[in-house]
Amino acid sequence: MDKYDYMILDIIQTYKQEQQSHIRLAVLERNFWKRIEADTDLSVGQARIGERITNLYLDGMLQNKNGYTLTKKGREQLAFAPWKQNQLA
């Protein structure tokens, strides 16, 4: 997993906390592109958001039941997000 995978998990979790509902794919994609639009390290071809979401789903990090939400495994993995560690330092 890289920082962009963690970013997807964070977008899903933040949306769940703020909206009290599961996030739809279109909203997830829009929020992802908004977050990375200023990131010059990532090209459109590298973003592959659909592939990233699919891999996170297959790895058991998220589930799709009328929208995406994190599984227990996904919430645990999000606790190790790179930016969360930097905030503590």
C-alpha positions as CSV (number, residue, x, y, z in Angstrom):
1,M,0.0,0.0,0.0
2,D,1.2,3.5,-0.8
3,K,0.0,6.9,0.4
4,Y,-2.7,7.0,-2.2
5,D,-4.3,3.8,-1.0
6,Y,-4.3,5.2,2.5
7,M,-5.8,8.4,1.1
8,I,-8.7,6.4,-0.4
9,L,-9.3,4.7,3.0
10,D,-9.2,8.1,4.7
11,I,-11.7,9.6,2.3
12,I,-14.1,6.7,2.9
13,Q,-13.7,7.0,6.7
14,T,-14.0,10.8,6.8
15,Y,-17.2,10.7,4.7
16,K,-18.7,8.0,6.9
17,Q,-18.0,10.1,10.0
18,E,-19.3,13.4,8.5
19,Q,-22.3,12.1,6.6
20,Q,-23.2,9.0,8.6
21,S,-23.6,7.0,5.4
22,H,-21.6,5.0,2.9
23,I,-19.8,6.9,0.1
24,R,-20.8,6.4,-3.5
25,L,-18.2,5.7,-6.1
26,A,-18.7,9.0,-8.0
27,V,-18.2,11.0,-4.7
28,L,-15.2,8.9,-3.8
29,E,-13.6,9.5,-7.1
30,R,-14.3,13.2,-7.0
31,N,-12.8,13.6,-3.5
32,F,-9.8,11.6,-4.5
33,W,-9.1,13.8,-7.6
34,K,-9.6,17.0,-5.5
35,R,-7.0,15.8,-3.0
36,I,-4.4,14.9,-5.5
37,E,-4.8,17.7,-8.1
38,A,-1.9,19.6,-6.6
39,D,0.3,16.5,-6.3
40,T,2.9,16.7,-9.0
41,D,4.4,13.3,-8.1
42,L,1.4,11.4,-9.4
43,S,0.3,11.3,-13.0
44,V,-3.2,10.4,-14.2
45,G,-1.9,7.0,-15.4
46,Q,-0.4,6.3,-12.0
47,A,-3.6,7.2,-10.1
48,R,-5.6,4.3,-11.4
49,I,-8.3,4.9,-8.8
50,G,-10.6,2.1,-10.1
51,E,-7.7,-0.4,-9.8
52,R,-6.8,0.9,-6.3
53,I,-10.4,0.5,-5.1
54,T,-10.6,-3.0,-6.6
55,N,-7.4,-4.0,-4.9
56,L,-8.5,-2.6,-1.5
57,Y,-11.8,-4.5,-1.9
58,L,-10.0,-7.8,-2.7
59,D,-7.6,-7.3,0.2
60,G,-10.6,-7.0,2.5
61,M,-10.0,-3.3,3.4
62,L,-13.4,-2.1,2.3
63,Q,-16.8,-3.4,1.3
64,N,-19.5,-2.2,-1.0
65,K,-23.1,-2.3,0.4
66,N,-25.0,0.5,-1.2
67,G,-21.8,2.5,-1.1
68,Y,-18.3,2.0,0.2
69,T,-17.3,1.6,3.8
70,L,-14.2,0.3,5.6
71,T,-14.0,-3.1,7.1
72,K,-12.4,-3.7,10.5
73,K,-9.2,-4.6,8.7
74,G,-9.4,-1.3,6.7
75,R,-9.9,0.8,9.8
76,E,-7.0,-1.0,11.5
77,Q,-4.8,-0.4,8.5
78,L,-5.8,3.3,8.3
79,A,-4.3,3.8,11.8
80,F,-0.9,3.2,10.2
81,A,-1.3,5.9,7.5
82,P,1.9,7.7,6.8
83,W,0.5,11.2,7.6
84,K,-0.9,10.1,10.9
85,Q,2.6,9.1,12.1
86,N,4.0,12.4,11.0
87,Q,1.4,14.3,13.0
88,L,2.5,12.7,16.2
89,A,6.2,13.8,15.8
